[in-house]
Amino acid sequence: METRPDSPPNGRAPSGDGTKKLGKRIEKVGHTAEQVWDRTRDSFSEMGDALDIKGRVHRHPYGTVAAAIGIGYVLGGGLFTPLTGGIVRLGLRIGLRLAVLPLLKQEVAELVEGLEDEDVTTGKRQGARRTRTRGDEP
Amino acid sequence: MEMTEKIEETARELGARVRPQIEEAKRRASALNDSAIGYIKENPGKCLVGAIAVGFLIGKLASRRG
């Protein structure tokens, strides 16, 4: 029986051209994967530069950690829960107290000053009346 | 008069006894704060990922209870 060198034997993958094509394809896929990896890395580093995470952590270490906890809390689905309601209520109460107390103090101080001034003026008037009435007496 | 003097003396003694402990506690708290800030600055990634994980757990627990 004659065998031809250019035709592949039965049940075997074509050698030569087919292998070359497969190799090229693998190379292409590898190249594309490399490009995707490079792009992802670049975009992540750009995002990091834009957010300036290291700088933020250096400037406000506790604040950044607190913000990260907050992000995790929201991601964990804790946003619309009674705990959030309680925290918000507590914050509002403290904030209102801090904002309103100085105003109330100022108002009360002004009121007291006004009352004192009024007392002084009325006292002077009464004193003047008394001296007048004494002067009229025989 | 005697009573008030006694109370004042007791308060003074108590203050003298407690003051070093308060100073020590302050010093320790300050050292702890410094070391915590140093650790966060040295390992920002770790700390942020850990904080997000902690927040996530708290959020999960809160949503389960709610």
N, CA and C atoms of all chains as a GROMACS GRO file, in nm:
protein
  612
    1MET      N    1   0.084  -0.119   0.000
    1MET     CA    2   0.000   0.000   0.000
    1MET      C    3   0.088   0.124   0.000
    2GLU      N    4   0.040   0.224  -0.073
    2GLU     CA    5   0.119   0.347  -0.084
    2GLU      C    6   0.072   0.452   0.016
    3THR      N    7   0.164   0.516   0.075
    3THR     CA    8   0.126   0.628   0.164
    3THR      C    9   0.179   0.757   0.108
    4ARG      N   10   0.087   0.855   0.116
    4ARG     CA   11   0.131   0.986   0.064
    4ARG      C   12   0.175   1.074   0.181
    5PRO      N   13   0.286   1.140   0.166
    5PRO     CA   14   0.336   1.220   0.279
    5PRO      C   15   0.252   1.345   0.309
    6ASP      N   16   0.178   1.398   0.212
    6ASP     CA   17   0.101   1.522   0.235
    6ASP      C   18  -0.036   1.499   0.299
    7SER      N   19  -0.089   1.373   0.294
    7SER     CA   20  -0.219   1.349   0.356
    7SER      C   21  -0.200   1.281   0.492
    8PRO      N   22  -0.274   1.327   0.596
    8PRO     CA   23  -0.256   1.270   0.729
    8PRO      C   24  -0.321   1.134   0.741
    9PRO      N   25  -0.267   1.044   0.825
    9PRO     CA   26  -0.327   0.914   0.845
    9PRO      C   27  -0.463   0.925   0.912
   10ASN      N   28  -0.542   0.819   0.905
   10ASN     CA   29  -0.679   0.823   0.960
   10ASN      C   30  -0.683   0.848   1.111
   11GLY      N   31  -0.779   0.935   1.155
   11GLY     CA   32  -0.799   0.959   1.298
   11GLY      C   33  -0.697   1.052   1.360
   12ARG      N   34  -0.611   1.106   1.286
   12ARG     CA   35  -0.510   1.195   1.345
   12ARG      C   36  -0.537   1.339   1.302
   13ALA      N   37  -0.492   1.430   1.386
   13ALA     CA   38  -0.509   1.572   1.356
   13ALA      C   39  -0.418   1.611   1.243
   14PRO      N   40  -0.462   1.701   1.163
   14PRO     CA   41  -0.377   1.740   1.052
   14PRO      C   42  -0.251   1.809   1.101
   15SER      N   43  -0.145   1.766   1.054
   15SER     CA   44  -0.018   1.828   1.096
   15SER      C   45   0.017   1.937   0.996
   16GLY      N   46   0.120   2.013   1.024
   16GLY     CA   47   0.166   2.114   0.930
   16GLY      C   48   0.086   2.241   0.938
   17ASP      N   49  -0.001   2.266   0.839
   17ASP     CA   50  -0.080   2.390   0.831
   17ASP      C   51  -0.172   2.409   0.951
   18GLY      N   52  -0.245   2.302   0.987
   18GLY     CA   53  -0.340   2.309   1.100
   18GLY      C   54  -0.270   2.342   1.230
   19THR      N   55  -0.158   2.281   1.254
   19THR     CA   56  -0.084   2.306   1.378
   19THR      C   57  -0.037   2.450   1.383
   20LYS      N   58   0.006   2.494   1.266
   20LYS     CA   59   0.051   2.634   1.260
   20LYS      C   60  -0.063   2.730   1.295
   21LYS      N   61  -0.182   2.699   1.238
   21LYS     CA   62  -0.300   2.784   1.264
   21LYS      C   63  -0.335   2.785   1.412
   22LEU      N   64  -0.333   2.665   1.472
   22LEU     CA   65  -0.365   2.653   1.614
   22LEU      C   66  -0.265   2.731   1.700
   23GLY      N   67  -0.141   2.717   1.661
   23GLY     CA   68  -0.036   2.789   1.734
   23GLY      C   69  -0.056   2.939   1.726
   24LYS      N   70  -0.091   2.983   1.604
   24LYS     CA   71  -0.115   3.127   1.586
   24LYS      C   72  -0.230   3.175   1.671
   25ARG      N   73  -0.336   3.089   1.671
   25ARG     CA   74  -0.454   3.126   1.748
   25ARG      C   75  -0.421   3.138   1.897
   26ILE      N   76  -0.346   3.040   1.947
   26ILE     CA   77  -0.308   3.041   2.089
   26ILE      C   78  -0.226   3.166   2.120
   27GLU      N   79  -0.136   3.196   2.026
   27GLU     CA   80  -0.053   3.315   2.044
   27GLU      C   81  -0.138   3.442   2.050
   28LYS      N   82  -0.239   3.444   1.960
   28LYS     CA   83  -0.329   3.561   1.953
   28LYS      C   84  -0.407   3.574   2.084
   29VAL      N   85  -0.458   3.461   2.133
   29VAL     CA   86  -0.536   3.463   2.259
   29VAL      C   87  -0.448   3.511   2.373
   30GLY      N   88  -0.324   3.459   2.375
   30GLY     CA   89  -0.230   3.500   2.480
   30GLY      C   90  -0.204   3.649   2.475
   31HIS      N   91  -0.186   3.698   2.353
   31HIS     CA   92  -0.159   3.841   2.334
   31HIS      C   93  -0.277   3.925   2.382
   32THR      N   94  -0.398   3.880   2.344
   32THR     CA   95  -0.519   3.953   2.386
   32THR      C   96  -0.532   3.954   2.537
   33ALA      N   97  -0.506   3.838   2.599
   33ALA     CA   98  -0.517   3.828   2.745
   33ALA      C   99  -0.417   3.923   2.811
   34GLU      N  100  -0.296   3.928   2.751
   34GLU     CA  101  -0.194   4.018   2.806
   34GLU      C  102  -0.239   4.164   2.798
   35GLN      N  103  -0.299   4.197   2.680
   35GLN     CA  104  -0.348   4.334   2.662
   35GLN      C  105  -0.456   4.369   2.764
   36VAL      N  106  -0.550   4.273   2.782
   36VAL     CA  107  -0.660   4.296   2.877
   36VAL      C  108  -0.604   4.316   3.017
   37TRP      N  109  -0.507   4.233   3.054
   37TRP     CA  110  -0.445   4.243   3.187
   37TRP      C  111  -0.378   4.379   3.205
   38ASP      N  112  -0.303   4.421   3.100
   38ASP     CA  113  -0.234   4.551   3.106
   38ASP      C  114  -0.333   4.665   3.123
   39ARG      N  115  -0.442   4.658   3.042
   39ARG     CA  116  -0.543   4.764   3.049
   39ARG      C  117  -0.608   4.770   3.186
   40THR      N  118  -0.641   4.651   3.239
   40THR     CA  119  -0.705   4.646   3.372
   40THR      C  120  -0.613   4.703   3.478
   41ARG      N  121  -0.484   4.663   3.468
   41ARG     CA  122  -0.388   4.712   3.566
   41ARG      C  123  -0.375   4.864   3.557
   42ASP      N  124  -0.367   4.914   3.432
   42ASP     CA  125  -0.356   5.059   3.412
   42ASP      C  126  -0.477   5.133   3.467
   43SER      N  127  -0.596   5.077   3.436
   43SER     CA  128  -0.717   5.147   3.483
   43SER      C  129  -0.725   5.144   3.635
   44PHE      N  130  -0.681   5.033   3.697
   44PHE     CA  131  -0.682   5.026   3.843
   44PHE      C  132  -0.585   5.127   3.903
   45SER      N  133  -0.466   5.135   3.841
   45SER     CA  134  -0.368   5.230   3.895
   45SER      C  135  -0.416   5.374   3.875
   46GLU      N  136  -0.483   5.398   3.759
   46GLU     CA  137  -0.538   5.533   3.735
   46GLU      C  138  -0.646   5.566   3.838
   47MET      N  139  -0.730   5.466   3.866
   47MET     CA  140  -0.836   5.486   3.965
   47MET      C  141  -0.775   5.514   4.102
   48GLY      N  142  -0.669   5.438   4.134
   48GLY     CA  143  -0.600   5.459   4.262
   48GLY      C  144  -0.542   5.598   4.272
   49ASP      N  145  -0.481   5.644   4.158
   49ASP     CA  146  -0.424   5.780   4.157
   49ASP      C  147  -0.533   5.885   4.174
   50ALA      N  148  -0.646   5.861   4.106
   50ALA     CA  149  -0.756   5.959   4.112
   50ALA      C  150  -0.814   5.966   4.253
   51LEU      N  151  -0.830   5.849   4.315
   51LEU     CA  152  -0.887   5.848   4.451
   51LEU      C  153  -0.785   5.889   4.556
   52ASP      N  154  -0.656   5.873   4.524
   52ASP     CA  155  -0.547   5.907   4.616
   52ASP      C  156  -0.568   5.841   4.753
   53ILE      N  157  -0.584   5.708   4.748
   53ILE     CA  158  -0.616   5.635   4.870
   53ILE      C  159  -0.504   5.645   4.973
   54LYS      N  160  -0.380   5.630   4.927
   54LYS     CA  161  -0.268   5.637   5.022
   54LYS      C  162  -0.260   5.774   5.089
   55GLY      N  163  -0.276   5.877   5.006
   55GLY     CA  164  -0.273   6.014   5.061
   55GLY      C  165  -0.384   6.036   5.162
   56ARG      N  166  -0.503   5.986   5.126
   56ARG     CA  167  -0.617   6.001   5.216
   56ARG      C  168  -0.592   5.931   5.349
   57VAL      N  169  -0.539   5.809   5.339
   57VAL     CA  170  -0.512   5.732   5.462
   57VAL      C  171  -0.407   5.805   5.546
   58HIS      N  172  -0.306   5.866   5.479
   58HIS     CA  173  -0.204   5.939   5.555
   58HIS      C  174  -0.262   6.062   5.622
   59ARG      N  175  -0.354   6.130   5.551
   59ARG     CA  176  -0.408   6.254   5.606
   59ARG      C  177  -0.512   6.225   5.715
   60HIS      N  178  -0.606   6.134   5.687
   60HIS     CA  179  -0.712   6.102   5.783
   60HIS      C  180  -0.722   5.951   5.801
   61PRO      N  181  -0.636   5.894   5.884
   61PRO     CA  182  -0.638   5.746   5.896
   61PRO      C  183  -0.771   5.692   5.952
   62TYR      N  184  -0.819   5.752   6.059
   62TYR     CA  185  -0.943   5.702   6.120
   62TYR      C  186  -1.064   5.728   6.031
   63GLY      N  187  -1.065   5.845   5.968
   63GLY     CA  188  -1.177   5.880   5.881
   63GLY      C  189  -1.190   5.784   5.763
   64THR      N  190  -1.074   5.750   5.705
   64THR     CA  191  -1.077   5.658   5.590
   64THR      C  192  -1.126   5.520   5.632
   65VAL      N  193  -1.079   5.474   5.748
   65VAL     CA  194  -1.124   5.343   5.797
   65VAL      C  195  -1.275   5.346   5.826
   66ALA      N  196  -1.320   5.456   5.885
   66ALA     CA  197  -1.464   5.469   5.914
   66ALA      C  198  -1.545   5.468   5.784
   67ALA      N  199  -1.493   5.538   5.682
   67ALA     CA  200  -1.562   5.540   5.552
   67ALA      C  201  -1.568   5.399   5.493
   68ALA      N  202  -1.457   5.324   5.508
   68ALA     CA  203  -1.453   5.187   5.455
   68ALA      C  204  -1.556   5.099   5.528
   69ILE      N  205  -1.566   5.118   5.659
   69ILE     CA  206  -1.667   5.042   5.735
   69ILE      C  207  -1.807   5.077   5.684
   70GLY      N  208  -1.828   5.206   5.658
   70GLY     CA  209  -1.958   5.249   5.606
   70GLY      C  210  -1.990   5.187   5.471
   71ILE      N  211  -1.888   5.182   5.384
   71ILE     CA  212  -1.908   5.120   5.251
   71ILE      C  213  -1.944   4.972   5.268
   72GLY      N  214  -1.871   4.906   5.356
   72GLY     CA  215  -1.899   4.764   5.382
   72GLY      C  216  -2.038   4.743   5.438
   73TYR      N  217  -2.078   4.834   5.525
   73TYR     CA  218  -2.212   4.826   5.588
   73TYR      C  219  -2.321   4.837   5.481
   74VAL      N  220  -2.303   4.931   5.390
   74VAL     CA  221  -2.402   4.949   5.282
   74VAL      C  222  -2.401   4.826   5.190
   75LEU      N  223  -2.280   4.776   5.157
   75LEU     CA  224  -2.270   4.658   5.071
   75LEU      C  225  -2.332   4.535   5.138
   76GLY      N  226  -2.323   4.530   5.270
   76GLY     CA  227  -2.381   4.417   5.344
   76GLY      C  228  -2.532   4.423   5.356
   77GLY      N  229  -2.590   4.531   5.306
   77GLY     CA  230  -2.736   4.543   5.308
   77GLY      C  231  -2.790   4.600   5.437
   78GLY      N  232  -2.708   4.676   5.506
   78GLY     CA  233  -2.754   4.730   5.634
   78GLY      C  234  -2.814   4.869   5.625
   79LEU      N  235  -2.830   4.919   5.501
   79LEU     CA  236  -2.874   5.059   5.485
   79LEU      C  237  -3.016   5.081   5.534
   80PHE      N  238  -3.110   4.999   5.487
   80PHE     CA  239  -3.250   5.020   5.525
   80PHE      C  240  -3.289   4.924   5.637
   81THR      N  241  -3.227   4.944   5.752
   81THR     CA  242  -3.255   4.859   5.868
   81THR      C  243  -3.284   4.947   5.990
   82PRO      N  244  -3.345   4.890   6.092
   82PRO     CA  245  -3.372   4.968   6.214
   82PRO      C  246  -3.244   5.023   6.277
   83LEU      N  247  -3.132   4.948   6.262
   83LEU     CA  248  -3.005   4.996   6.321
   83LEU      C  249  -2.963   5.128   6.258
   84THR      N  250  -2.977   5.137   6.125
   84THR     CA  251  -2.944   5.264   6.057
   84THR      C  252  -3.036   5.375   6.106
   85GLY      N  253  -3.164   5.342   6.121
   85GLY     CA  254  -3.259   5.442   6.171
   85GLY      C  255  -3.217   5.493   6.308
   86GLY      N  256  -3.179   5.400   6.395
   86GLY     CA  257  -3.136   5.439   6.530
   86GLY      C  258  -3.013   5.526   6.527
   87ILE      N  259  -2.916   5.489   6.443
   87ILE     CA  260  -2.790   5.566   6.433
   87ILE      C  261  -2.820   5.707   6.382
   88VAL      N  262  -2.905   5.715   6.279
   88VAL     CA  263  -2.939   5.846   6.220
   88VAL      C  264  -3.012   5.932   6.324
   89ARG      N  265  -3.106   5.870   6.397
   89ARG     CA  266  -3.180   5.945   6.500
   89ARG      C  267  -3.086   5.999   6.607
   90LEU      N  268  -2.994   5.912   6.651
   90LEU     CA  269  -2.897   5.953   6.754
   90LEU      C  270  -2.811   6.069   6.704
   91GLY      N  271  -2.764   6.056   6.579
   91GLY     CA  272  -2.682   6.161   6.520
   91GLY      C  273  -2.757   6.293   6.511
   92LEU      N  274  -2.884   6.284   6.469
   92LEU     CA  275  -2.966   6.406   6.457
   92LEU      C  276  -2.985   6.471   6.594
   93ARG      N  277  -3.011   6.385   6.695
   93ARG     CA  278  -3.034   6.439   6.829
   93ARG      C  279  -2.910   6.513   6.879
   94ILE      N  280  -2.794   6.447   6.862
   94ILE     CA  281  -2.669   6.509   6.909
   94ILE      C  282  -2.641   6.637   6.830
   95GLY      N  283  -2.662   6.630   6.698
   95GLY     CA  284  -2.637   6.746   6.613
   95GLY      C  285  -2.727   6.862   6.649
   96LEU      N  286  -2.856   6.832   6.671
   96LEU     CA  287  -2.951   6.938   6.707
   96LEU      C  288  -2.912   7.001   6.840
   97ARG      N  289  -2.875   6.915   6.936
   97ARG     CA  290  -2.835   6.969   7.066
   97ARG      C  291  -2.716   7.060   7.051
   98LEU      N  292  -2.618   7.014   6.975
   98LEU     CA  293  -2.497   7.094   6.957
   98LEU      C  294  -2.527   7.225   6.884
   99ALA      N  295  -2.623   7.221   6.792
   99ALA     CA  296  -2.653   7.341   6.713
   99ALA      C  297  -2.746   7.435   6.789
  100VAL      N  298  -2.843   7.376   6.864
  100VAL     CA  299  -2.946   7.459   6.925
  100VAL      C  300  -2.902   7.517   7.060
  101LEU      N  301  -2.823   7.441   7.137
  101LEU     CA  302  -2.786   7.486   7.271
  101LEU      C  303  -2.717   7.623   7.272
  102PRO      N  304  -2.616   7.648   7.188
  102PRO     CA  305  -2.555   7.781   7.188
  102PRO      C  306  -2.654   7.892   7.155
  103LEU      N  307  -2.745   7.863   7.060
  103LEU     CA  308  -2.847   7.964   7.024
  103LEU      C  309  -2.938   7.993   7.144
  104LEU      N  310  -2.982   7.886   7.212
  104LEU     CA  311  -3.069   7.903   7.329
  104LEU      C  312  -2.998   7.982   7.438
  105LYS      N  313  -2.869   7.950   7.458
  105LYS     CA  314  -2.791   8.020   7.561
  105LYS      C  315  -2.786   8.170   7.530
  106GLN      N  316  -2.761   8.199   7.403
  106GLN     CA  317  -2.752   8.339   7.360
  106GLN      C  318  -2.885   8.411   7.383
  107GLU      N  319  -2.994   8.342   7.345
  107GLU     CA  320  -3.127   8.402   7.362
  107GLU      C  321  -3.155   8.431   7.508
  108VAL      N  322  -3.126   8.330   7.595
  108VAL     CA  323  -3.152   8.347   7.738
  108VAL      C  324  -3.068   8.460   7.794
  109ALA      N  325  -2.940   8.467   7.752
  109ALA     CA  326  -2.851   8.573   7.800
  109ALA      C  327  -2.905   8.710   7.760
  110GLU      N  328  -2.953   8.722   7.635
  110GLU     CA  329  -3.009   8.850   7.588
  110GLU      C  330  -3.134   8.887   7.667
  111LEU      N  331  -3.219   8.785   7.693
  111LEU     CA  332  -3.343   8.807   7.768
  111LEU      C  333  -3.312   8.858   7.908
  112VAL      N  334  -3.214   8.792   7.974
  112VAL     CA  335  -3.176   8.831   8.111
  112VAL      C  336  -3.121   8.973   8.110
  113GLU      N  337  -3.037   9.004   8.011
  113GLU     CA  338  -2.981   9.140   8.001
  113GLU      C  339  -3.092   9.243   7.985
  114GLY      N  340  -3.188   9.209   7.898
  114GLY     CA  341  -3.301   9.299   7.874
  114GLY      C  342  -3.380   9.322   8.002
  115LEU      N  343  -3.406   9.213   8.077
  115LEU     CA  344  -3.482   9.225   8.201
  115LEU      C  345  -3.407   9.310   8.303
  116GLU      N  346  -3.275   9.290   8.310
  116GLU     CA  347  -3.194   9.368   8.405
  116GLU      C  348  -3.200   9.517   8.371
  117ASP      N  349  -3.189   9.547   8.241
  117ASP     CA  350  -3.195   9.688   8.196
  117ASP      C  351  -3.328   9.749   8.233
  118GLU      N  352  -3.436   9.670   8.210
  118GLU     CA  353  -3.571   9.718   8.241
  118GLU      C  354  -3.585   9.746   8.390
  119ASP      N  355  -3.531   9.656   8.473
  119ASP     CA  356  -3.536   9.674   8.618
  119ASP      C  357  -3.466   9.801   8.659
  120VAL      N  358  -3.351   9.825   8.601
  120VAL     CA  359  -3.272   9.943   8.636
  120VAL      C  360  -3.350  10.070   8.601
  121THR      N  361  -3.408  10.073   8.480
  121THR     CA  362  -3.481  10.194   8.436
  121THR      C  363  -3.607  10.215   8.521
  122THR      N  364  -3.680  10.106   8.550
  122THR     CA  365  -3.801  10.121   8.633
  122THR      C  366  -3.765  10.164   8.774
  123GLY      N  367  -3.654  10.111   8.826
  123GLY     CA  368  -3.607  10.148   8.960
  123GLY      C  369  -3.576  10.296   8.966
  124LYS      N  370  -3.512  10.348   8.861
  124LYS     CA  371  -3.477  10.491   8.856
  124LYS      C  372  -3.603  10.576   8.855
  125ARG      N  373  -3.703  10.530   8.771
  125ARG     CA  374  -3.829  10.606   8.762
  125ARG      C  375  -3.899  10.613   8.896
  126GLN      N  376  -3.906  10.493   8.963
  126GLN     CA  377  -3.973  10.488   9.092
  126GLN      C  378  -3.905  10.579   9.193
  127GLY      N  379  -3.770  10.578   9.191
  127GLY     CA  380  -3.692  10.663   9.281
  127GLY      C  381  -3.723  10.809   9.256
  128ALA      N  382  -3.734  10.847   9.129
  128ALA     CA  383  -3.762  10.986   9.094
  128ALA      C  384  -3.901  11.025   9.143
  129ARG      N  385  -4.000  10.934   9.125
  129ARG     CA  386  -4.136  10.962   9.170
  129ARG      C  387  -4.140  10.986   9.322
  130ARG      N  388  -4.068  10.897   9.394
  130ARG     CA  389  -4.066  10.909   9.540
  130ARG      C  390  -4.012  11.043   9.583
  131THR      N  391  -3.901  11.084   9.523
  131THR     CA  392  -3.840  11.213   9.561
  131THR      C  393  -3.934  11.327   9.530
  132ARG      N  394  -4.007  11.311   9.415
  132ARG     CA  395  -4.102  11.417   9.379
  132ARG      C  396  -4.214  11.427   9.482
  133THR      N  397  -4.270  11.310   9.519
  133THR     CA  398  -4.382  11.310   9.614
  133THR      C  399  -4.336  11.361   9.749
  134ARG      N  400  -4.214  11.329   9.789
  134ARG     CA  401  -4.162  11.380   9.918
  134ARG      C  402  -4.146  11.532   9.912
  135GLY      N  403  -4.101  11.580   9.799
  135GLY     CA  404  -4.081  11.724   9.782
  135GLY      C  405  -4.215  11.800   9.787
  136ASP      N  406  -4.324  11.736   9.742
  136ASP     CA  407  -4.455  11.802   9.742
  136ASP      C  408  -4.514  11.811   9.882
  137GLU      N  409  -4.474  11.713   9.968
  137GLU     CA  410  -4.533  11.712  10.104
  137GLU      C  411  -4.495  11.838  10.181
  138PRO      N  412  -4.589  11.892  10.265
  138PRO     CA  413  -4.558  12.014  10.342
  138PRO      C  414  -4.468  11.985  10.464
  139MET      N  415  -1.768   7.324  10.996
  139MET     CA  416  -1.634   7.356  10.946
  139MET      C  417  -1.546   7.233  10.941
  140GLU      N  418  -1.549   7.158  11.050
  140GLU     CA  419  -1.465   7.038  11.057
  140GLU      C  420  -1.499   6.939  10.946
  141MET      N  421  -1.629   6.926  10.929
  141MET     CA  422  -1.680   6.832  10.828
  141MET      C  423  -1.629   6.869  10.688
  142THR      N  424  -1.643   6.997  10.656
  142THR     CA  425  -1.600   7.042  10.521
  142THR      C  426  -1.449   7.025  10.505
  143GLU      N  427  -1.376   7.054  10.611
  143GLU     CA  428  -1.230   7.036  10.604
  143GLU      C  429  -1.193   6.891  10.580
  144LYS      N  430  -1.266   6.803  10.652
  144LYS     CA  431  -1.242   6.659  10.635
  144LYS      C  432  -1.269   6.615  10.491
  145ILE      N  433  -1.382   6.664  10.441
  145ILE     CA  434  -1.420   6.627  10.302
  145ILE      C  435  -1.316   6.676  10.204
  146GLU      N  436  -1.270   6.801  10.225
  146GLU     CA  437  -1.168   6.858  10.136
  146GLU      C  438  -1.040   6.776  10.140
  147GLU      N  439  -1.003   6.737  10.262
  147GLU     CA  440  -0.879   6.660  10.279
  147GLU      C  441  -0.890   6.524  10.210
  148THR      N  442  -1.006   6.460  10.229
  148THR     CA  443  -1.029   6.329  10.165
  148THR      C  444  -1.023   6.342  10.013
  149ALA      N  445  -1.086   6.447   9.962
  149ALA     CA  446  -1.087   6.469   9.816
  149ALA      C  447  -0.946   6.490   9.765
  150ARG      N  448  -0.868   6.568   9.842
  150ARG     CA  449  -0.729   6.594   9.802
  150ARG      C  450  -0.648   6.465   9.799
  151GLU      N  451  -0.666   6.385   9.904
  151GLU     CA  452  -0.592   6.257   9.912
  151GLU      C  453  -0.630   6.166   9.795
  152LEU      N  454  -0.761   6.162   9.772
  152LEU     CA  455  -0.812   6.077   9.663
  152LEU      C  456  -0.755   6.122   9.528
  153GLY      N  457  -0.753   6.254   9.510
  153GLY     CA  458  -0.699   6.310   9.385
  153GLY      C  459  -0.552   6.275   9.368
  154ALA      N  460  -0.476   6.289   9.480
  154ALA     CA  461  -0.333   6.258   9.475
  154ALA      C  462  -0.309   6.111   9.444
  155ARG      N  463  -0.400   6.026   9.496
  155ARG     CA  464  -0.383   5.883   9.473
  155ARG      C  465  -0.421   5.844   9.329
  156VAL      N  466  -0.525   5.909   9.277
  156VAL     CA  467  -0.580   5.869   9.147
  156VAL      C  468  -0.503   5.935   9.031
  157ARG      N  469  -0.447   6.055   9.056
  157ARG     CA  470  -0.384   6.131   8.947
  157ARG      C  471  -0.277   6.052   8.870
  158PRO      N  472  -0.183   5.985   8.940
  158PRO     CA  473  -0.082   5.908   8.863
  158PRO      C  474  -0.145   5.801   8.773
  159GLN      N  475  -0.251   5.738   8.826
  159GLN     CA  476  -0.318   5.634   8.746
  159GLN      C  477  -0.382   5.694   8.621
  160ILE      N  478  -0.442   5.811   8.639
  160ILE     CA  479  -0.504   5.879   8.524
  160ILE      C  480  -0.397   5.917   8.421
  161GLU      N  481  -0.285   5.969   8.473
  161GLU     CA  482  -0.175   6.007   8.383
  161GLU      C  483  -0.123   5.886   8.305
  162GLU      N  484  -0.110   5.773   8.378
  162GLU     CA  485  -0.062   5.650   8.315
  162GLU      C  486  -0.160   5.604   8.206
  163ALA      N  487  -0.290   5.610   8.239
  163ALA     CA  488  -0.393   5.569   8.142
  163ALA      C  489  -0.389   5.658   8.019
  164LYS      N  490  -0.370   5.789   8.042
  164LYS     CA  491  -0.360   5.884   7.930
  164LYS      C  492  -0.241   5.850   7.841
  165ARG      N  493  -0.128   5.821   7.907
  165ARG     CA  494  -0.005   5.791   7.832
  165ARG      C  495  -0.025   5.664   7.748
  166ARG      N  496  -0.090   5.563   7.810
  166ARG     CA  497  -0.114   5.437   7.739
  166ARG      C  498  -0.207   5.458   7.619
  167ALA      N  499  -0.313   5.536   7.644
  167ALA     CA  500  -0.410   5.561   7.535
  167ALA      C  501  -0.343   5.634   7.419
  168SER      N  502  -0.256   5.730   7.454
  168SER     CA  503  -0.185   5.806   7.350
  168SER      C  504  -0.091   5.713   7.270
  169ALA      N  505  -0.021   5.623   7.342
  169ALA     CA  506   0.070   5.529   7.274
  169ALA      C  507  -0.008   5.435   7.182
  170LEU      N  508  -0.124   5.389   7.233
  170LEU     CA  509  -0.209   5.299   7.154
  170LEU      C  510  -0.258   5.369   7.027
  171ASN      N  511  -0.298   5.495   7.044
  171ASN     CA  512  -0.346   5.574   6.931
  171ASN      C  513  -0.235   5.590   6.826
  172ASP      N  514  -0.114   5.622   6.876
  172ASP     CA  515   0.000   5.640   6.783
  172ASP      C  516   0.029   5.511   6.707
  173SER      N  517   0.027   5.399   6.781
  173SER     CA  518   0.061   5.272   6.714
  173SER      C  519  -0.048   5.234   6.613
  174ALA      N  520  -0.175   5.262   6.647
  174ALA     CA  521  -0.285   5.231   6.555
  174ALA      C  522  -0.273   5.314   6.428
  175ILE      N  523  -0.244   5.443   6.446
  175ILE     CA  524  -0.229   5.531   6.328
  175ILE      C  525  -0.110   5.486   6.243
  176GLY      N  526   0.000   5.448   6.310
  176GLY     CA  527   0.117   5.399   6.238
  176GLY      C  528   0.086   5.274   6.158
  177TYR      N  529   0.012   5.181   6.220
  177TYR     CA  530  -0.022   5.056   6.151
  177TYR      C  531  -0.110   5.085   6.029
  178ILE      N  532  -0.207   5.173   6.047
  178ILE     CA  533  -0.298   5.206   5.935
  178ILE      C  534  -0.219   5.270   5.820
  179LYS      N  535  -0.125   5.359   5.856
  179LYS     CA  536  -0.046   5.426   5.751
  179LYS      C  537   0.048   5.330   5.680
  180GLU      N  538   0.099   5.232   5.757
  180GLU     CA  539   0.191   5.134   5.696
  180GLU      C  540   0.118   5.034   5.607
  181ASN      N  541  -0.002   4.993   5.650
  181ASN     CA  542  -0.080   4.892   5.573
  181ASN      C  543  -0.218   4.946   5.537
  182PRO      N  544  -0.224   5.042   5.444
  182PRO     CA  545  -0.355   5.100   5.413
  182PRO      C  546  -0.451   5.000   5.347
  183GLY      N  547  -0.395   4.919   5.256
  183GLY     CA  548  -0.479   4.822   5.184
  183GLY      C  549  -0.544   4.722   5.277
  184LYS      N  550  -0.459   4.664   5.362
  184LYS     CA  551  -0.509   4.564   5.458
  184LYS      C  552  -0.618   4.624   5.546
  185CYS      N  553  -0.589   4.743   5.597
  185CYS     CA  554  -0.683   4.806   5.692
  185CYS      C  555  -0.815   4.836   5.622
  186LEU      N  556  -0.807   4.888   5.499
  186LEU     CA  557  -0.931   4.924   5.430
  186LEU      C  558  -1.014   4.801   5.396
  187VAL      N  559  -0.946   4.697   5.348
  187VAL     CA  560  -1.018   4.573   5.315
  187VAL      C  561  -1.080   4.514   5.441
  188GLY      N  562  -1.003   4.515   5.550
  188GLY     CA  563  -1.055   4.464   5.678
  188GLY      C  564  -1.175   4.544   5.726
  189ALA      N  565  -1.164   4.677   5.711
  189ALA     CA  566  -1.274   4.764   5.756
  189ALA      C  567  -1.400   4.738   5.672
  190ILE      N  568  -1.380   4.721   5.540
  190ILE     CA  569  -1.496   4.692   5.454
  190ILE      C  570  -1.559   4.559   5.495
  191ALA      N  571  -1.472   4.460   5.528
  191ALA     CA  572  -1.524   4.329   5.568
  191ALA      C  573  -1.603   4.340   5.699
  192VAL      N  574  -1.549   4.417   5.792
  192VAL     CA  575  -1.618   4.435   5.921
  192VAL      C  576  -1.753   4.504   5.899
  193GLY      N  577  -1.752   4.609   5.816
  193GLY     CA  578  -1.877   4.680   5.786
  193GLY      C  579  -1.977   4.588   5.718
  194PHE      N  580  -1.927   4.506   5.627
  194PHE     CA  581  -2.014   4.411   5.556
  194PHE      C  582  -2.082   4.316   5.655
  195LEU      N  583  -2.001   4.264   5.750
  195LEU     CA  584  -2.057   4.171   5.850
  195LEU      C  585  -2.163   4.241   5.935
  196ILE      N  586  -2.133   4.363   5.978
  196ILE     CA  587  -2.229   4.438   6.060
  196ILE      C  588  -2.359   4.460   5.981
  197GLY      N  589  -2.341   4.498   5.853
  197GLY     CA  590  -2.457   4.520   5.767
  197GLY      C  591  -2.540   4.393   5.751
  198LYS      N  592  -2.471   4.280   5.733
  198LYS     CA  593  -2.542   4.151   5.718
  198LYS      C  594  -2.622   4.119   5.844
  199LEU      N  595  -2.554   4.137   5.959
  199LEU     CA  596  -2.621   4.106   6.086
  199LEU      C  597  -2.742   4.198   6.106
  200ALA      N  598  -2.723   4.325   6.074
  200ALA     CA  599  -2.833   4.420   6.092
  200ALA      C  600  -2.950   4.386   5.999
  201SER      N  601  -2.919   4.347   5.875
  201SER     CA  602  -3.028   4.315   5.781
  201SER      C  603  -3.100   4.185   5.822
  202ARG      N  604  -3.027   4.093   5.886
  202ARG     CA  605  -3.092   3.969   5.931
  202ARG      C  606  -3.186   3.997   6.045
  203ARG      N  607  -3.139   4.082   6.137
  203ARG     CA  608  -3.224   4.114   6.253
  203ARG      C  609  -3.344   4.197   6.213
  204GLY      N  610  -3.319   4.289   6.114
  204GLY     CA  611  -3.429   4.375   6.069
  204GLY      C  612  -3.524   4.292   5.989
   0.00000   0.00000   0.00000
